[in-house]
Amino acid sequence: MDSSMISKIQKAKEYASEPHRIQFKQFTVQFDGIHDGHTVTYNEGQWHCDCHYFEGHGICSHTMAMERVLGVMLPEREQETP
């Protein structure tokens, strides 16, 4: 392994230990719920889930779980899970 690859690996370890450096802008995930699977999307601070609860409330257990999993990697204003 050459020295440039070694330094890239070291830098990757450093970045991985500092998750606040990473901020998600948009993504789609398949969430395997207890009863059904759901598609959860995040786009520039806006969550969406295809479950029935989200339709009426704009938040659900699936989006709240994703906020908890992603923690500091979401912009601060989005971390509003009770």
PDB file with SEQRES, HELIX, SHEET and CRYST1 records, atoms N, CA, C and O in Angstrom:
SEQRES   1 A   82  MET ASP SER SER MET ILE SER LYS ILE GLN LYS ALA LYS          
SEQRES   2 A   82  GLU TYR ALA SER GLU PRO HIS ARG ILE GLN PHE LYS GLN          
SEQRES   3 A   82  PHE THR VAL GLN PHE ASP GLY ILE HIS ASP GLY HIS THR          
SEQRES   4 A   82  VAL THR TYR ASN GLU GLY GLN TRP HIS CYS ASP CYS HIS          
SEQRES   5 A   82  TYR PHE GLU GLY HIS GLY ILE CYS SER HIS THR MET ALA          
SEQRES   6 A   82  MET GLU ARG VAL LEU GLY VAL MET LEU PRO GLU ARG GLU          
SEQRES   7 A   82  GLN GLU THR PRO                                              
HELIX    1 AA1 SER A    3  ALA A   16  1                                  14    
HELIX    2 AA2 PRO A   19  ARG A   21  5                                   3    
HELIX    3 AA3 HIS A   52  HIS A   57  1                                   6    
HELIX    4 AA4 SER A   61  LEU A   70  1                                  10    
HELIX    5 AA5 GLY A   71  MET A   73  5                                   3    
HELIX    6 AA6 GLU A   76  GLU A   78  5                                   3    
SHEET    1 AA1 3 GLN A  26  ASP A  32  0                                        
SHEET    2 AA1 3 GLY A  37  ASN A  43 -1                                        
SHEET    3 AA1 3 GLN A  46  CYS A  49 -1                                        
CRYST1    1.000    1.000    1.000  90.00  90.00  90.00 P 1           1          
ATOM      1  N   MET A   1       0.858  -1.177   0.000  1.00  0.00           N  
ATOM      2  CA  MET A   1       0.000   0.000   0.000  1.00  0.00           C  
ATOM      3  C   MET A   1       0.902   1.236   0.000  1.00  0.00           C  
ATOM      4  O   MET A   1       1.840   1.331   0.791  1.00  0.00           O  
ATOM      5  N   ASP A   2       0.607   2.173  -0.891  1.00  0.00           N  
ATOM      6  CA  ASP A   2       1.457   3.361  -0.968  1.00  0.00           C  
ATOM      7  C   ASP A   2       1.099   4.385   0.110  1.00  0.00           C  
ATOM      8  O   ASP A   2       0.039   4.304   0.732  1.00  0.00           O  
ATOM      9  N   SER A   3       1.985   5.333   0.318  1.00  0.00           N  
ATOM     10  CA  SER A   3       1.807   6.302   1.406  1.00  0.00           C  
ATOM     11  C   SER A   3       0.589   7.195   1.197  1.00  0.00           C  
ATOM     12  O   SER A   3      -0.040   7.610   2.170  1.00  0.00           O  
ATOM     13  N   SER A   4       0.246   7.498  -0.050  1.00  0.00           N  
ATOM     14  CA  SER A   4      -0.929   8.345  -0.267  1.00  0.00           C  
ATOM     15  C   SER A   4      -2.211   7.618   0.143  1.00  0.00           C  
ATOM     16  O   SER A   4      -3.131   8.240   0.673  1.00  0.00           O  
ATOM     17  N   MET A   5      -2.276   6.299  -0.098  1.00  0.00           N  
ATOM     18  CA  MET A   5      -3.447   5.520   0.323  1.00  0.00           C  
ATOM     19  C   MET A   5      -3.517   5.454   1.844  1.00  0.00           C  
ATOM     20  O   MET A   5      -4.604   5.547   2.414  1.00  0.00           O  
ATOM     21  N   ILE A   6      -2.398   5.299   2.496  1.00  0.00           N  
ATOM     22  CA  ILE A   6      -2.361   5.262   3.962  1.00  0.00           C  
ATOM     23  C   ILE A   6      -2.879   6.580   4.529  1.00  0.00           C  
ATOM     24  O   ILE A   6      -3.651   6.580   5.488  1.00  0.00           O  
ATOM     25  N   SER A   7      -2.462   7.697   3.948  1.00  0.00           N  
ATOM     26  CA  SER A   7      -2.937   8.993   4.456  1.00  0.00           C  
ATOM     27  C   SER A   7      -4.428   9.172   4.193  1.00  0.00           C  
ATOM     28  O   SER A   7      -5.122   9.790   5.000  1.00  0.00           O  
ATOM     29  N   LYS A   8      -4.937   8.640   3.072  1.00  0.00           N  
ATOM     30  CA  LYS A   8      -6.379   8.718   2.794  1.00  0.00           C  
ATOM     31  C   LYS A   8      -7.168   7.885   3.803  1.00  0.00           C  
ATOM     32  O   LYS A   8      -8.234   8.306   4.252  1.00  0.00           O  
ATOM     33  N   ILE A   9      -6.664   6.730   4.156  1.00  0.00           N  
ATOM     34  CA  ILE A   9      -7.325   5.881   5.156  1.00  0.00           C  
ATOM     35  C   ILE A   9      -7.337   6.579   6.511  1.00  0.00           C  
ATOM     36  O   ILE A   9      -8.352   6.555   7.207  1.00  0.00           O  
ATOM     37  N   GLN A  10      -6.232   7.196   6.890  1.00  0.00           N  
ATOM     38  CA  GLN A  10      -6.172   7.927   8.159  1.00  0.00           C  
ATOM     39  C   GLN A  10      -7.157   9.094   8.165  1.00  0.00           C  
ATOM     40  O   GLN A  10      -7.825   9.347   9.167  1.00  0.00           O  
ATOM     41  N   LYS A  11      -7.241   9.800   7.041  1.00  0.00           N  
ATOM     42  CA  LYS A  11      -8.170  10.923   6.950  1.00  0.00           C  
ATOM     43  C   LYS A  11      -9.614  10.430   7.037  1.00  0.00           C  
ATOM     44  O   LYS A  11     -10.452  11.072   7.670  1.00  0.00           O  
ATOM     45  N   ALA A  12      -9.905   9.297   6.404  1.00  0.00           N  
ATOM     46  CA  ALA A  12     -11.252   8.720   6.470  1.00  0.00           C  
ATOM     47  C   ALA A  12     -11.615   8.362   7.905  1.00  0.00           C  
ATOM     48  O   ALA A  12     -12.747   8.598   8.327  1.00  0.00           O  
ATOM     49  N   LYS A  13     -10.692   7.804   8.653  1.00  0.00           N  
ATOM     50  CA  LYS A  13     -10.942   7.473  10.065  1.00  0.00           C  
ATOM     51  C   LYS A  13     -11.219   8.738  10.871  1.00  0.00           C  
ATOM     52  O   LYS A  13     -12.100   8.754  11.731  1.00  0.00           O  
ATOM     53  N   GLU A  14     -10.468   9.789  10.590  1.00  0.00           N  
ATOM     54  CA  GLU A  14     -10.675  11.066  11.283  1.00  0.00           C  
ATOM     55  C   GLU A  14     -12.070  11.611  10.981  1.00  0.00           C  
ATOM     56  O   GLU A  14     -12.790  12.014  11.894  1.00  0.00           O  
ATOM     57  N   TYR A  15     -12.450  11.625   9.708  1.00  0.00           N  
ATOM     58  CA  TYR A  15     -13.780  12.101   9.333  1.00  0.00           C  
ATOM     59  C   TYR A  15     -14.877  11.267   9.986  1.00  0.00           C  
ATOM     60  O   TYR A  15     -15.870  11.810  10.471  1.00  0.00           O  
ATOM     61  N   ALA A  16     -14.699   9.958   9.998  1.00  0.00           N  
ATOM     62  CA  ALA A  16     -15.714   9.072  10.582  1.00  0.00           C  
ATOM     63  C   ALA A  16     -15.887   9.319  12.075  1.00  0.00           C  
ATOM     64  O   ALA A  16     -16.969   9.090  12.616  1.00  0.00           O  
ATOM     65  N   SER A  17     -14.844   9.781  12.741  1.00  0.00           N  
ATOM     66  CA  SER A  17     -14.945  10.057  14.179  1.00  0.00           C  
ATOM     67  C   SER A  17     -15.537  11.440  14.461  1.00  0.00           C  
ATOM     68  O   SER A  17     -15.747  11.800  15.620  1.00  0.00           O  
ATOM     69  N   GLU A  18     -15.803  12.210  13.414  1.00  0.00           N  
ATOM     70  CA  GLU A  18     -16.359  13.557  13.547  1.00  0.00           C  
ATOM     71  C   GLU A  18     -17.618  13.683  12.686  1.00  0.00           C  
ATOM     72  O   GLU A  18     -17.607  14.383  11.674  1.00  0.00           O  
ATOM     73  N   PRO A  19     -18.713  13.003  13.086  1.00  0.00           N  
ATOM     74  CA  PRO A  19     -19.908  12.988  12.238  1.00  0.00           C  
ATOM     75  C   PRO A  19     -20.539  14.359  12.011  1.00  0.00           C  
ATOM     76  O   PRO A  19     -21.325  14.522  11.078  1.00  0.00           O  
ATOM     77  N   HIS A  20     -20.215  15.346  12.842  1.00  0.00           N  
ATOM     78  CA  HIS A  20     -20.756  16.691  12.633  1.00  0.00           C  
ATOM     79  C   HIS A  20     -20.271  17.306  11.320  1.00  0.00           C  
ATOM     80  O   HIS A  20     -20.843  18.289  10.849  1.00  0.00           O  
ATOM     81  N   ARG A  21     -19.222  16.736  10.729  1.00  0.00           N  
ATOM     82  CA  ARG A  21     -18.719  17.225   9.443  1.00  0.00           C  
ATOM     83  C   ARG A  21     -19.636  16.834   8.284  1.00  0.00           C  
ATOM     84  O   ARG A  21     -19.562  17.425   7.207  1.00  0.00           O  
ATOM     85  N   ILE A  22     -20.493  15.845   8.503  1.00  0.00           N  
ATOM     86  CA  ILE A  22     -21.355  15.311   7.447  1.00  0.00           C  
ATOM     87  C   ILE A  22     -22.762  15.845   7.645  1.00  0.00           C  
ATOM     88  O   ILE A  22     -23.321  15.741   8.736  1.00  0.00           O  
ATOM     89  N   GLN A  23     -23.332  16.411   6.604  1.00  0.00           N  
ATOM     90  CA  GLN A  23     -24.723  16.864   6.659  1.00  0.00           C  
ATOM     91  C   GLN A  23     -25.452  16.341   5.433  1.00  0.00           C  
ATOM     92  O   GLN A  23     -25.064  16.609   4.295  1.00  0.00           O  
ATOM     93  N   PHE A  24     -26.507  15.597   5.686  1.00  0.00           N  
ATOM     94  CA  PHE A  24     -27.315  15.058   4.609  1.00  0.00           C  
ATOM     95  C   PHE A  24     -28.172  16.165   4.008  1.00  0.00           C  
ATOM     96  O   PHE A  24     -28.731  16.992   4.730  1.00  0.00           O  
ATOM     97  N   LYS A  25     -28.271  16.175   2.690  1.00  0.00           N  
ATOM     98  CA  LYS A  25     -29.111  17.135   1.975  1.00  0.00           C  
ATOM     99  C   LYS A  25     -30.369  16.458   1.448  1.00  0.00           C  
ATOM    100  O   LYS A  25     -31.465  17.008   1.554  1.00  0.00           O  
ATOM    101  N   GLN A  26     -30.211  15.264   0.880  1.00  0.00           N  
ATOM    102  CA  GLN A  26     -31.388  14.521   0.439  1.00  0.00           C  
ATOM    103  C   GLN A  26     -31.057  13.038   0.326  1.00  0.00           C  
ATOM    104  O   GLN A  26     -29.930  12.654   0.012  1.00  0.00           O  
ATOM    105  N   PHE A  27     -32.074  12.214   0.591  1.00  0.00           N  
ATOM    106  CA  PHE A  27     -31.926  10.769   0.466  1.00  0.00           C  
ATOM    107  C   PHE A  27     -33.296  10.109   0.543  1.00  0.00           C  
ATOM    108  O   PHE A  27     -34.278  10.728   0.950  1.00  0.00           O  
ATOM    109  N   THR A  28     -33.342   8.853   0.148  1.00  0.00           N  
ATOM    110  CA  THR A  28     -34.535   8.019   0.247  1.00  0.00           C  
ATOM    111  C   THR A  28     -34.115   6.706   0.886  1.00  0.00           C  
ATOM    112  O   THR A  28     -33.101   6.119   0.509  1.00  0.00           O  
ATOM    113  N   VAL A  29     -34.896   6.250   1.851  1.00  0.00           N  
ATOM    114  CA  VAL A  29     -34.615   4.959   2.484  1.00  0.00           C  
ATOM    115  C   VAL A  29     -35.876   4.105   2.498  1.00  0.00           C  
ATOM    116  O   VAL A  29     -36.994   4.618   2.487  1.00  0.00           O  
ATOM    117  N   GLN A  30     -35.675   2.817   2.523  1.00  0.00           N  
ATOM    118  CA  GLN A  30     -36.771   1.876   2.736  1.00  0.00           C  
ATOM    119  C   GLN A  30     -36.727   1.505   4.210  1.00  0.00           C  
ATOM    120  O   GLN A  30     -35.720   0.982   4.686  1.00  0.00           O  
ATOM    121  N   PHE A  31     -37.791   1.766   4.925  1.00  0.00           N  
ATOM    122  CA  PHE A  31     -37.866   1.519   6.363  1.00  0.00           C  
ATOM    123  C   PHE A  31     -38.719   0.273   6.571  1.00  0.00           C  
ATOM    124  O   PHE A  31     -39.901   0.267   6.227  1.00  0.00           O  
ATOM    125  N   ASP A  32     -38.137  -0.770   7.126  1.00  0.00           N  
ATOM    126  CA  ASP A  32     -38.879  -2.000   7.394  1.00  0.00           C  
ATOM    127  C   ASP A  32     -39.568  -1.876   8.739  1.00  0.00           C  
ATOM    128  O   ASP A  32     -38.970  -2.139   9.783  1.00  0.00           O  
ATOM    129  N   GLY A  33     -40.832  -1.473   8.705  1.00  0.00           N  
ATOM    130  CA  GLY A  33     -41.610  -1.315   9.922  1.00  0.00           C  
ATOM    131  C   GLY A  33     -42.085  -2.657  10.458  1.00  0.00           C  
ATOM    132  O   GLY A  33     -41.858  -3.697   9.840  1.00  0.00           O  
ATOM    133  N   ILE A  34     -42.742  -2.628  11.605  1.00  0.00           N  
ATOM    134  CA  ILE A  34     -43.242  -3.854  12.228  1.00  0.00           C  
ATOM    135  C   ILE A  34     -44.318  -4.494  11.368  1.00  0.00           C  
ATOM    136  O   ILE A  34     -44.339  -5.715  11.209  1.00  0.00           O  
ATOM    137  N   HIS A  35     -45.219  -3.680  10.807  1.00  0.00           N  
ATOM    138  CA  HIS A  35     -46.331  -4.208  10.019  1.00  0.00           C  
ATOM    139  C   HIS A  35     -46.070  -4.145   8.520  1.00  0.00           C  
ATOM    140  O   HIS A  35     -46.387  -5.091   7.799  1.00  0.00           O  
ATOM    141  N   ASP A  36     -45.505  -3.063   8.049  1.00  0.00           N  
ATOM    142  CA  ASP A  36     -45.273  -2.850   6.622  1.00  0.00           C  
ATOM    143  C   ASP A  36     -43.957  -2.124   6.407  1.00  0.00           C  
ATOM    144  O   ASP A  36     -43.379  -1.566   7.340  1.00  0.00           O  
ATOM    145  N   GLY A  37     -43.492  -2.140   5.164  1.00  0.00           N  
ATOM    146  CA  GLY A  37     -42.343  -1.332   4.789  1.00  0.00           C  
ATOM    147  C   GLY A  37     -42.815   0.047   4.356  1.00  0.00           C  
ATOM    148  O   GLY A  37     -43.915   0.190   3.822  1.00  0.00           O  
ATOM    149  N   HIS A  38     -42.001   1.048   4.579  1.00  0.00           N  
ATOM    150  CA  HIS A  38     -42.355   2.418   4.203  1.00  0.00           C  
ATOM    151  C   HIS A  38     -41.166   3.098   3.548  1.00  0.00           C  
ATOM    152  O   HIS A  38     -40.012   2.815   3.869  1.00  0.00           O  
ATOM    153  N   THR A  39     -41.466   3.991   2.633  1.00  0.00           N  
ATOM    154  CA  THR A  39     -40.435   4.796   1.994  1.00  0.00           C  
ATOM    155  C   THR A  39     -40.377   6.138   2.710  1.00  0.00           C  
ATOM    156  O   THR A  39     -41.378   6.848   2.812  1.00  0.00           O  
ATOM    157  N   VAL A  40     -39.191   6.472   3.202  1.00  0.00           N  
ATOM    158  CA  VAL A  40     -38.964   7.740   3.897  1.00  0.00           C  
ATOM    159  C   VAL A  40     -37.985   8.550   3.057  1.00  0.00           C  
ATOM    160  O   VAL A  40     -36.937   8.048   2.649  1.00  0.00           O  
ATOM    161  N   THR A  41     -38.334   9.800   2.804  1.00  0.00           N  
ATOM    162  CA  THR A  41     -37.437  10.680   2.060  1.00  0.00           C  
ATOM    163  C   THR A  41     -37.105  11.915   2.892  1.00  0.00           C  
ATOM    164  O   THR A  41     -37.870  12.333   3.761  1.00  0.00           O  
ATOM    165  N   TYR A  42     -35.951  12.475   2.600  1.00  0.00           N  
ATOM    166  CA  TYR A  42     -35.490  13.715   3.217  1.00  0.00           C  
ATOM    167  C   TYR A  42     -34.938  14.567   2.086  1.00  0.00           C  
ATOM    168  O   TYR A  42     -34.089  14.113   1.319  1.00  0.00           O  
ATOM    169  N   ASN A  43     -35.419  15.802   1.979  1.00  0.00           N  
ATOM    170  CA  ASN A  43     -34.965  16.689   0.914  1.00  0.00           C  
ATOM    171  C   ASN A  43     -34.863  18.108   1.450  1.00  0.00           C  
ATOM    172  O   ASN A  43     -35.873  18.762   1.710  1.00  0.00           O  
ATOM    173  N   GLU A  44     -33.624  18.577   1.612  1.00  0.00           N  
ATOM    174  CA  GLU A  44     -33.359  19.950   2.060  1.00  0.00           C  
ATOM    175  C   GLU A  44     -34.175  20.334   3.295  1.00  0.00           C  
ATOM    176  O   GLU A  44     -34.793  21.398   3.331  1.00  0.00           O  
ATOM    177  N   GLY A  45     -34.172  19.464   4.302  1.00  0.00           N  
ATOM    178  CA  GLY A  45     -34.832  19.776   5.566  1.00  0.00           C  
ATOM    179  C   GLY A  45     -36.271  19.317   5.680  1.00  0.00           C  
ATOM    180  O   GLY A  45     -36.884  19.481   6.734  1.00  0.00           O  
ATOM    181  N   GLN A  46     -36.824  18.747   4.625  1.00  0.00           N  
ATOM    182  CA  GLN A  46     -38.218  18.310   4.637  1.00  0.00           C  
ATOM    183  C   GLN A  46     -38.303  16.783   4.615  1.00  0.00           C  
ATOM    184  O   GLN A  46     -37.737  16.126   3.742  1.00  0.00           O  
ATOM    185  N   TRP A  47     -39.016  16.242   5.585  1.00  0.00           N  
ATOM    186  CA  TRP A  47     -39.243  14.797   5.658  1.00  0.00           C  
ATOM    187  C   TRP A  47     -40.536  14.432   4.945  1.00  0.00           C  
ATOM    188  O   TRP A  47     -41.457  15.243   4.853  1.00  0.00           O  
ATOM    189  N   HIS A  48     -40.595  13.208   4.443  1.00  0.00           N  
ATOM    190  CA  HIS A  48     -41.839  12.644   3.937  1.00  0.00           C  
ATOM    191  C   HIS A  48     -41.802  11.140   4.164  1.00  0.00           C  
ATOM    192  O   HIS A  48     -40.767  10.498   3.988  1.00  0.00           O  
ATOM    193  N   CYS A  49     -42.937  10.594   4.556  1.00  0.00           N  
ATOM    194  CA  CYS A  49     -43.088   9.148   4.721  1.00  0.00           C  
ATOM    195  C   CYS A  49     -44.416   8.756   4.083  1.00  0.00           C  
ATOM    196  O   CYS A  49     -45.381   9.520   4.121  1.00  0.00           O  
ATOM    197  N   ASP A  50     -44.459   7.566   3.500  1.00  0.00           N  
ATOM    198  CA  ASP A  50     -45.700   7.139   2.851  1.00  0.00           C  
ATOM    199  C   ASP A  50     -46.671   6.434   3.801  1.00  0.00           C  
ATOM    200  O   ASP A  50     -47.659   5.855   3.349  1.00  0.00           O  
ATOM    201  N   CYS A  51     -46.403   6.474   5.109  1.00  0.00           N  
ATOM    202  CA  CYS A  51     -47.335   5.847   6.059  1.00  0.00           C  
ATOM    203  C   CYS A  51     -48.549   6.757   6.295  1.00  0.00           C  
ATOM    204  O   CYS A  51     -48.485   7.964   6.063  1.00  0.00           O  
ATOM    205  N   HIS A  52     -49.630   6.173   6.750  1.00  0.00           N  
ATOM    206  CA  HIS A  52     -50.875   6.925   6.962  1.00  0.00           C  
ATOM    207  C   HIS A  52     -50.737   7.980   8.058  1.00  0.00           C  
ATOM    208  O   HIS A  52     -51.302   9.067   7.933  1.00  0.00           O  
ATOM    209  N   TYR A  53     -50.001   7.686   9.124  1.00  0.00           N  
ATOM    210  CA  TYR A  53     -49.867   8.642  10.218  1.00  0.00           C  
ATOM    211  C   TYR A  53     -49.193   9.932   9.735  1.00  0.00           C  
ATOM    212  O   TYR A  53     -49.609  11.030  10.105  1.00  0.00           O  
ATOM    213  N   PHE A  54     -48.161   9.795   8.915  1.00  0.00           N  
ATOM    214  CA  PHE A  54     -47.457  10.977   8.415  1.00  0.00           C  
ATOM    215  C   PHE A  54     -48.392  11.870   7.603  1.00  0.00           C  
ATOM    216  O   PHE A  54     -48.304  13.095   7.682  1.00  0.00           O  
ATOM    217  N   GLU A  55     -49.278  11.265   6.830  1.00  0.00           N  
ATOM    218  CA  GLU A  55     -50.214  12.036   5.998  1.00  0.00           C  
ATOM    219  C   GLU A  55     -51.020  13.034   6.823  1.00  0.00           C  
ATOM    220  O   GLU A  55     -51.260  14.155   6.375  1.00  0.00           O  
ATOM    221  N   GLY A  56     -51.436  12.642   8.009  1.00  0.00           N  
ATOM    222  CA  GLY A  56     -52.263  13.509   8.838  1.00  0.00           C  
ATOM    223  C   GLY A  56     -51.508  14.388   9.809  1.00  0.00           C  
ATOM    224  O   GLY A  56     -52.053  15.377  10.298  1.00  0.00           O  
ATOM    225  N   HIS A  57     -50.243  14.042  10.103  1.00  0.00           N  
ATOM    226  CA  HIS A  57     -49.517  14.756  11.152  1.00  0.00           C  
ATOM    227  C   HIS A  57     -48.207  15.407  10.710  1.00  0.00           C  
ATOM    228  O   HIS A  57     -47.669  16.257  11.420  1.00  0.00           O  
ATOM    229  N   GLY A  58     -47.695  15.019   9.554  1.00  0.00           N  
ATOM    230  CA  GLY A  58     -46.442  15.596   9.084  1.00  0.00           C  
ATOM    231  C   GLY A  58     -45.219  15.084   9.806  1.00  0.00           C  
ATOM    232  O   GLY A  58     -44.120  15.601   9.610  1.00  0.00           O  
ATOM    233  N   ILE A  59     -45.395  14.072  10.641  1.00  0.00           N  
ATOM    234  CA  ILE A  59     -44.309  13.423  11.378  1.00  0.00           C  
ATOM    235  C   ILE A  59     -44.793  12.024  11.733  1.00  0.00           C  
ATOM    236  O   ILE A  59     -45.997  11.792  11.835  1.00  0.00           O  
ATOM    237  N   CYS A  60     -43.877  11.104  11.919  1.00  0.00           N  
ATOM    238  CA  CYS A  60     -44.268   9.741  12.283  1.00  0.00           C  
ATOM    239  C   CYS A  60     -43.096   9.047  12.968  1.00  0.00           C  
ATOM    240  O   CYS A  60     -42.004   9.607  13.069  1.00  0.00           O  
ATOM    241  N   SER A  61     -43.330   7.839  13.431  1.00  0.00           N  
ATOM    242  CA  SER A  61     -42.270   7.097  14.118  1.00  0.00           C  
ATOM    243  C   SER A  61     -41.092   6.811  13.188  1.00  0.00           C  
ATOM    244  O   SER A  61     -39.954   6.706  13.646  1.00  0.00           O  
ATOM    245  N   HIS A  62     -41.354   6.686  11.902  1.00  0.00           N  
ATOM    246  CA  HIS A  62     -40.283   6.393  10.947  1.00  0.00           C  
ATOM    247  C   HIS A  62     -39.361   7.600  10.764  1.00  0.00           C  
ATOM    248  O   HIS A  62     -38.139   7.448  10.760  1.00  0.00           O  
ATOM    249  N   THR A  63     -39.940   8.802  10.614  1.00  0.00           N  
ATOM    250  CA  THR A  63     -39.115  10.001  10.464  1.00  0.00           C  
ATOM    251  C   THR A  63     -38.410  10.344  11.777  1.00  0.00           C  
ATOM    252  O   THR A  63     -37.264  10.794  11.767  1.00  0.00           O  
ATOM    253  N   MET A  64     -39.091  10.132  12.905  1.00  0.00           N  
ATOM    254  CA  MET A  64     -38.446  10.400  14.198  1.00  0.00           C  
ATOM    255  C   MET A  64     -37.284   9.446  14.435  1.00  0.00           C  
ATOM    256  O   MET A  64     -36.256   9.846  14.982  1.00  0.00           O  
ATOM    257  N   ALA A  65     -37.436   8.185  14.028  1.00  0.00           N  
ATOM    258  CA  ALA A  65     -36.342   7.217  14.170  1.00  0.00           C  
ATOM    259  C   ALA A  65     -35.147   7.637  13.314  1.00  0.00           C  
ATOM    260  O   ALA A  65     -34.002   7.541  13.756  1.00  0.00           O  
ATOM    261  N   MET A  66     -35.408   8.098  12.107  1.00  0.00           N  
ATOM    262  CA  MET A  66     -34.321   8.549  11.237  1.00  0.00           C  
ATOM    263  C   MET A  66     -33.605   9.760  11.828  1.00  0.00           C  
ATOM    264  O   MET A  66     -32.382   9.856  11.734  1.00  0.00           O  
ATOM    265  N   GLU A  67     -34.345  10.683  12.434  1.00  0.00           N  
ATOM    266  CA  GLU A  67     -33.713  11.834  13.090  1.00  0.00           C  
ATOM    267  C   GLU A  67     -32.785  11.373  14.205  1.00  0.00           C  
ATOM    268  O   GLU A  67     -31.695  11.918  14.377  1.00  0.00           O  
ATOM    269  N   ARG A  68     -33.214  10.376  14.956  1.00  0.00           N  
ATOM    270  CA  ARG A  68     -32.379   9.874  16.047  1.00  0.00           C  
ATOM    271  C   ARG A  68     -31.142   9.159  15.526  1.00  0.00           C  
ATOM    272  O   ARG A  68     -30.055   9.311  16.083  1.00  0.00           O  
ATOM    273  N   VAL A  69     -31.300   8.386  14.468  1.00  0.00           N  
ATOM    274  CA  VAL A  69     -30.168   7.657  13.892  1.00  0.00           C  
ATOM    275  C   VAL A  69     -29.138   8.621  13.310  1.00  0.00           C  
ATOM    276  O   VAL A  69     -27.937   8.434  13.503  1.00  0.00           O  
ATOM    277  N   LEU A  70     -29.594   9.642  12.604  1.00  0.00           N  
ATOM    278  CA  LEU A  70     -28.682  10.553  11.921  1.00  0.00           C  
ATOM    279  C   LEU A  70     -28.109  11.629  12.833  1.00  0.00           C  
ATOM    280  O   LEU A  70     -27.031  12.159  12.563  1.00  0.00           O  
ATOM    281  N   GLY A  71     -28.813  11.955  13.903  1.00  0.00           N  
ATOM    282  CA  GLY A  71     -28.298  12.883  14.915  1.00  0.00           C  
ATOM    283  C   GLY A  71     -27.671  14.140  14.355  1.00  0.00           C  
ATOM    284  O   GLY A  71     -28.325  14.911  13.653  1.00  0.00           O  
ATOM    285  N   VAL A  72     -26.396  14.349  14.666  1.00  0.00           N  
ATOM    286  CA  VAL A  72     -25.708  15.593  14.306  1.00  0.00           C  
ATOM    287  C   VAL A  72     -25.468  15.736  12.811  1.00  0.00           C  
ATOM    288  O   VAL A  72     -25.007  16.787  12.365  1.00  0.00           O  
ATOM    289  N   MET A  73     -25.768  14.712  12.032  1.00  0.00           N  
ATOM    290  CA  MET A  73     -25.556  14.808  10.589  1.00  0.00           C  
ATOM    291  C   MET A  73     -26.700  15.519   9.875  1.00  0.00           C  
ATOM    292  O   MET A  73     -26.632  15.755   8.669  1.00  0.00           O  
ATOM    293  N   LEU A  74     -27.757  15.861  10.624  1.00  0.00           N  
ATOM    294  CA  LEU A  74     -28.838  16.678  10.075  1.00  0.00           C  
ATOM    295  C   LEU A  74     -28.608  18.116  10.513  1.00  0.00           C  
ATOM    296  O   LEU A  74     -28.046  18.351  11.583  1.00  0.00           O  
ATOM    297  N   PRO A  75     -29.029  19.074   9.708  1.00  0.00           N  
ATOM    298  CA  PRO A  75     -28.925  20.464  10.152  1.00  0.00           C  
ATOM    299  C   PRO A  75     -29.641  20.638  11.492  1.00  0.00           C  
ATOM    300  O   PRO A  75     -30.673  20.009  11.723  1.00  0.00           O  
ATOM    301  N   GLU A  76     -29.108  21.480  12.374  1.00  0.00           N  
ATOM    302  CA  GLU A  76     -29.634  21.621  13.738  1.00  0.00           C  
ATOM    303  C   GLU A  76     -31.123  21.857  13.812  1.00  0.00           C  
ATOM    304  O   GLU A  76     -31.791  21.270  14.663  1.00  0.00           O  
ATOM    305  N   ARG A  77     -31.655  22.677  12.969  1.00  0.00           N  
ATOM    306  CA  ARG A  77     -33.084  23.005  13.048  1.00  0.00           C  
ATOM    307  C   ARG A  77     -33.964  21.790  12.810  1.00  0.00           C  
ATOM    308  O   ARG A  77     -35.142  21.817  13.167  1.00  0.00           O  
ATOM    309  N   GLU A  78     -33.432  20.724  12.219  1.00  0.00           N  
ATOM    310  CA  GLU A  78     -34.221  19.536  11.925  1.00  0.00           C  
ATOM    311  C   GLU A  78     -34.252  18.551  13.088  1.00  0.00           C  
ATOM    312  O   GLU A  78     -35.051  17.615  13.064  1.00  0.00           O  
ATOM    313  N   GLN A  79     -33.427  18.724  14.086  1.00  0.00           N  
ATOM    314  CA  GLN A  79     -33.370  17.798  15.201  1.00  0.00           C  
ATOM    315  C   GLN A  79     -34.375  18.196  16.269  1.00  0.00           C  
ATOM    316  O   GLN A  79     -33.999  18.716  17.319  1.00  0.00           O  
ATOM    317  N   GLU A  80     -35.642  17.956  16.004  1.00  0.00           N  
ATOM    318  CA  GLU A  80     -36.702  18.392  16.902  1.00  0.00           C  
ATOM    319  C   GLU A  80     -37.451  17.225  17.517  1.00  0.00           C  
ATOM    320  O   GLU A  80     -38.533  17.421  18.069  1.00  0.00           O  
ATOM    321  N   THR A  81     -36.913  16.026  17.439  1.00  0.00           N  
ATOM    322  CA  THR A  81     -37.583  14.858  17.993  1.00  0.00           C  
ATOM    323  C   THR A  81     -37.636  14.964  19.510  1.00  0.00           C  
ATOM    324  O   THR A  81     -36.610  15.201  20.149  1.00  0.00           O  
ATOM    325  N   PRO A  82     -38.822  14.792  20.098  1.00  0.00           N  
ATOM    326  CA  PRO A  82     -38.932  14.878  21.562  1.00  0.00           C  
ATOM    327  C   PRO A  82     -38.185  13.762  22.258  1.00  0.00           C  
ATOM    328  O   PRO A  82     -38.181  13.695  23.487  1.00  0.00           O  
TER     329      PRO A  82                                                      
END                                                                             
